Structures are given as structure tokens and as C-alpha cells.
Amino acid sequence: MKKGMNKFSFKKLLLYAALIAFVIIMVAPLVIILSSSFRSPGNMKSPLVLFDQFTLESYTTAFSKMNYPHLLLNSIMTTGGSVLAVVFIATMAAYPISRIKAPFSKGLYYFFISGLVIPAQMVIVPIAQMFRTLNIPNTRFTPMIMFITCSLPFSVFLYTGFMKSIPVEIEEAAYIDGAGLLRRYFNMVFPLLKPATVSVVITQGLWIWNDYFFPMVFISKSNQYSLPVGMLQFLGDKENPAQWNILFASCILCAIPLIILFAILQKQFINGIAAGAVKG
């Protein structure tokens, strides 16, 4: 009995050690970035000592040079508009897939989730050529088409699994009371999708907010850039060296809205992921 307890404790010790090592690996770069963002340009090449300096010069420079309020508004418009469209389209697609017992439902479901295995970078060239042929302007709204398209597979997958956990009897009772299809959906089903919706908002919103690829490809005017693209100017080039302290400060400024959002919605996010994984 004692030997078994020692063995169990040793396994727990290894597990905790692995978890601590994982946390250190994940958190260490963030701590280094945060510490370096408070350093002056002249001390960036000196040996790293965490939080040995505290100056807000890097933050004020990043705030003004990248026109942070304007780029923040661009990112909010792009991310918010894309996420709203994804939630609306994904819920409307997942509802018949999870409720209608027909052969096409399963085929439609597999059609959506097949997009999970197709890299967006693989189709970016023909899509860019198609946009050019159709004379679609390169504005902040152009990447939203790609964001919405690439976000639908995961969102439909999550919503479908979550809707299967909602009892059909709720809708049947509303149907007996004379409620139509749209009324049953918006008044009965959609309010119950809050955990899944929060999960979609956080996961897809996080990706859209941080994405550099699509805005860089489809936006040609600098005043319509998002925050990740706006940080490019601090990387430097052959003539101008990289301004690492300002770049790190701009990374922190870019992450602050996401940290606030996740802190508010983290409970619903965990519930939505767990329900979608178990019931899907």
C-alpha cells in the first residue's frame, strides 16, 4: 500500500514538474518582452536583467508613430465585423445540421469541417487574382471576406456539437404554443448558445486580431492597416536598425484589448469549449 502511494506521488511530482516547465516556457518570452519594453534604446544590447529599468518612452513613441488610436479602430472594425458575421452565418448553418435528420445534413456538416484541413495560404493567390478580376477594392473590408470564410469551419463544428446538447423538447413546446421557426430559433435556441458564442468570439477574434497575413496582402493603403501590420515599421531594414524596445511596447499595446476581453469572458469560453468537445 505504501509502495503504491509512493509511486502515485512520484507520478504526480513528475506531472507537476512537467506543468511547471511548460508554464515557464510559455510565460518566459512574455516576461522578457514586457521587461524589454520598459528599457531605453541604449540598453537593449546590454545583458538582460528583468525590469532593471522603467521608462514609458517606448510606449509613447509606439503610440504616436504607429497612430495607435486609428489602427486600433481599424482592428476593432475588422475583427468585430468579421466575428459578428461568423456568429450569424455559423449558427444559421449549424441549426439545420443539428436538427434536421436528413442525408444532406451530414454531408453539409462534413463540407464545412473539411475546411479545417485546407490552409488559407494555399488558395490566397487565386483568390487575390479573383478579387482583382472582380475589381474588389483593397480596403479594410476585403480581408474580412477571408476571415469569415476561414472562421466558418471551426465555428460550425463548435455550434453543431453544442446545439446537439440542447433538448429538442424545448422547441417542441414552443411549437405547440404557436411559435414559428425563426421565433423558436432566436427566442429559444440562440440565447442558450452563449457559451459556444463566447468561445467563437474569443478563438476567432484572437486569430483575426493578430493576423498579419491577410491585411498585408489585401490592404494597400497604410491608413487602413490593422495593428499587427502597423508594427512592421519598427522591424527596421538594411538602412535603419530594428527598434526592439518600441516593437515590444507595440506588441503589449496590441495585446491589451485581447487580455481585457479574455478576462471578462474566460468562464463562458471554457464552458463552450468543453460542451462542444463532449457533445460534438
C-alpha positions in Angstrom: 0.0 0.0 0.0 2.8 2.4 0.9 4.7 1.5 -2.2 1.7 2.3 -4.3 1.2 5.6 -2.6 4.9 6.5 -3.2 4.5 5.5 -6.9 1.4 7.6 -7.2 3.1 10.6 -5.5 6.1 10.2 -7.8 3.9 10.3 -10.9 2.2 13.5 -9.5 5.6 15.0 -8.9 6.6 14.4 -12.5 3.3 15.8 -13.7 3.6 18.9 -11.7 7.3 19.3 -12.8 6.2 19.0 -16.4 3.4 21.5 -16.0 5.7 24.0 -14.3 8.3 23.6 -17.1 5.5 24.2 -19.6 4.3 27.3 -17.9 7.9 28.7 -17.7 8.4 28.0 -21.4 5.2 29.8 -22.3 5.5 32.7 -19.9 9.2 33.5 -20.2 9.0 35.1 -23.6 6.1 37.3 -22.4 8.1 38.4 -19.4 11.1 39.2 -21.5 9.0 41.2 -23.9 7.3 43.1 -21.1 10.6 43.8 -19.4 12.4 44.9 -22.6 9.5 47.3 -23.5 10.4 49.4 -20.5 14.1 49.7 -21.4 15.7 52.6 -23.2 17.2 52.0 -26.8 20.7 52.4 -25.5 20.3 49.5 -23.0 18.8 47.0 -25.4 22.1 45.3 -26.2 23.2 45.1 -22.5 22.8 41.8 -20.6 19.1 41.1 -19.9 18.1 41.9 -16.3 14.3 41.7 -15.8 12.7 45.1 -15.0 16.1 46.8 -14.4 14.6 50.0 -15.9 11.2 51.6 -16.0 10.6 54.2 -18.7 7.5 54.7 -20.8 9.4 56.3 -23.6 8.9 53.2 -25.8 5.2 53.2 -25.2 4.7 56.9 -26.0 6.9 56.5 -29.2 5.0 53.4 -30.3 1.6 55.1 -29.6 2.4 58.2 -31.7 4.5 56.6 -34.5 2.0 53.9 -35.4 -1.0 56.1 -34.8 -2.3 53.6 -32.3 -5.9 55.0 -31.9 -6.5 54.9 -35.7 -5.1 51.4 -36.1 -6.9 50.2 -33.0 -10.2 51.4 -34.6 -9.3 49.6 -37.8 -8.6 46.4 -35.9 -11.9 46.7 -33.9 -13.9 47.3 -37.1 -12.3 44.4 -38.9 -12.4 42.0 -36.0 -15.9 43.0 -34.8 -17.5 42.9 -38.2 -15.9 39.5 -39.1 -16.9 37.9 -35.8 -20.5 39.1 -36.0 -20.8 37.8 -39.5 -19.2 34.4 -38.4 -21.6 34.0 -35.5 -24.7 34.8 -37.6 -23.7 32.5 -40.5 -22.3 29.7 -38.4 -25.4 29.5 -36.1 -27.8 29.6 -39.1 -25.8 26.8 -40.7 -25.4 24.7 -37.6 -29.1 24.8 -36.7 -30.5 22.7 -39.6 -27.4 20.5 -39.5 -28.1 19.5 -35.9 -31.9 19.4 -36.1 -32.9 18.1 -39.5 -32.5 14.3 -39.8 -31.7 14.1 -43.5 -28.8 12.7 -45.6 -27.8 16.2 -46.7 -27.3 17.4 -43.1 -24.3 15.1 -42.5 -22.9 15.9 -45.9 -23.2 19.6 -45.3 -21.5 19.2 -41.9 -18.6 17.4 -43.4 -18.4 20.0 -46.2 -17.9 22.7 -43.6 -15.4 20.9 -41.4 -13.4 19.9 -44.4 -12.3 23.5 -44.5 -10.3 22.8 -41.3 -7.7 20.9 -43.3 -7.3 23.4 -46.1 -4.6 26.0 -45.4 -5.7 29.5 -46.3 -2.2 30.3 -47.7 -2.7 27.6 -50.3 -5.6 29.4 -52.0 -4.5 33.0 -51.4 -3.0 33.6 -54.9 -6.1 32.5 -56.9 -8.4 34.4 -54.5 -6.3 37.6 -54.9 -6.4 37.2 -58.7 -10.2 36.7 -58.5 -10.6 39.9 -56.4 -8.6 41.8 -58.9 -10.7 40.5 -61.8 -13.9 41.4 -60.0 -12.5 44.9 -59.2 -12.9 44.4 -55.5 -11.1 47.4 -53.9 -8.3 46.8 -51.4 -9.9 48.2 -48.3 -10.1 47.1 -44.7 -13.2 45.2 -45.6 -11.5 43.0 -48.1 -9.7 40.8 -45.6 -13.0 40.3 -43.8 -14.2 38.1 -46.6 -11.2 35.8 -46.0 -11.6 36.0 -42.2 -15.2 35.0 -42.4 -14.6 32.2 -44.8 -11.7 30.7 -42.8 -13.6 31.0 -39.5 -16.7 29.2 -40.6 -15.4 25.6 -40.4 -14.4 25.6 -36.8 -17.4 27.8 -35.8 -19.9 25.4 -37.5 -18.2 22.5 -35.9 -18.4 24.0 -32.4 -22.0 25.2 -32.8 -23.2 21.9 -34.2 -21.8 20.0 -31.2 -23.3 22.5 -28.8 -26.8 22.5 -30.4 -26.9 18.7 -30.1 -26.8 19.1 -26.3 -29.9 21.4 -26.3 -33.1 19.3 -25.8 -35.4 19.3 -28.8 -38.4 19.2 -26.3 -37.8 22.9 -25.7 -38.5 23.8 -29.3 -41.4 21.3 -29.5 -43.1 23.0 -26.5 -42.7 26.4 -28.2 -44.1 24.9 -31.5 -47.2 23.7 -29.7 -47.7 27.3 -28.4 -47.7 28.5 -32.0 -44.1 29.8 -32.3 -42.7 29.8 -35.8 -39.3 28.5 -36.9 -37.4 31.9 -36.6 -39.1 32.7 -33.3 -38.1 29.3 -31.9 -34.6 29.8 -33.1 -34.0 33.4 -31.9 -36.0 33.2 -28.7 -35.3 29.7 -27.5 -32.2 28.3 -29.1 -29.9 31.2 -29.7 -29.9 32.5 -26.1 -28.7 29.0 -25.0 -25.7 29.3 -27.3 -23.9 31.9 -25.1 -21.0 29.6 -24.1 -20.4 28.5 -27.6 -20.7 32.0 -28.9 -18.2 33.3 -26.4 -15.8 30.5 -27.5 -16.2 31.5 -31.1 -15.7 35.2 -30.3 -12.5 34.6 -28.4 -10.9 31.9 -30.6 -11.7 33.5 -34.0 -11.5 37.1 -32.7 -8.0 36.3 -31.3 -6.9 34.9 -34.7 -8.4 37.8 -36.7 -7.0 40.4 -34.3 -3.4 39.0 -34.5 -3.5 38.1 -38.2 -0.8 39.8 -40.3 -1.1 37.8 -43.5 -4.5 38.8 -44.9 -4.3 42.6 -44.2 -0.8 42.7 -45.6 -1.9 41.0 -48.8 -5.3 42.7 -49.4 -4.8 46.2 -48.0 -2.7 48.7 -50.0 -3.3 51.9 -48.0 -1.4 52.4 -44.8 -4.2 54.3 -43.1 -6.4 51.2 -43.3 -3.8 48.8 -41.8 -4.5 46.8 -38.7 -2.3 46.9 -35.6 -0.1 43.9 -36.5 0.7 45.4 -39.9 1.3 48.8 -38.3 4.0 47.3 -36.1 6.0 46.4 -39.2 7.7 49.8 -39.3 9.6 49.1 -36.1 11.3 46.0 -37.5 13.7 48.2 -39.5 15.5 47.4 -42.8 19.0 47.5 -44.2 19.5 51.2 -43.5 17.5 51.6 -40.3 18.1 49.1 -37.4 15.2 47.5 -35.7 13.8 49.3 -32.7 13.2 46.4 -30.5 12.1 48.2 -27.4 9.4 50.1 -29.4 8.4 46.9 -31.2 8.0 45.1 -27.8 5.9 48.0 -26.5 3.7 48.0 -29.6 3.2 44.2 -29.0 2.0 44.9 -25.5 -0.3 47.7 -26.7 -1.8 45.3 -29.3 -2.4 42.6 -26.7 -4.1 44.8 -24.1 -7.6 44.7 -25.6 -7.5 40.9 -26.0 -6.3 40.4 -22.4 -9.3 42.5 -21.2 -11.7 40.6 -23.4 -10.5 37.2 -22.3 -10.5 38.2 -18.6 -14.2 39.1 -19.0 -15.3 36.1 -21.0 -13.0 33.3 -19.8 -15.6 31.4 -17.8 -18.0 31.2 -20.8 -15.1 30.3 -23.1 -14.2 27.2 -21.0 -17.8 26.1 -20.8 -18.3 26.4 -24.5 -15.1 24.5 -25.5 -16.0 21.7 -23.0 -19.6 21.4 -24.2 -18.6 21.5 -27.9 -15.9 18.9 -27.4 -18.0 16.5 -25.4 -21.3 16.7 -27.3 -19.7 17.0 -30.8 
